Amino acid sequence: MTKELPEGMVPWDGGDDAPEDWDHGDVLLRYGTICPGHMVNWWGRGLEDDVGEIIAYTPEDNLL
């Protein structure tokens, strides 16, 4: 089942570091939760089972 991404977000396939074009804003977790960017710890991964894996982010191009 493919989830539709919120407008302006792009899929993220994973990795240990944040994407270079991430705007430091909200991210979408696999379980459907939007997480505020200031709460995201890209370098401290491993809690995916507890909080949900990051599946999408908003790139800088979409800043207002």
Secondary structure, DSSP 8 states (H G I E B T S, - for coil): ------TT-EE----SS--TTEEEEEEEETTS-EE-GGG--TTS---HHHH--EEEEEEGGG--
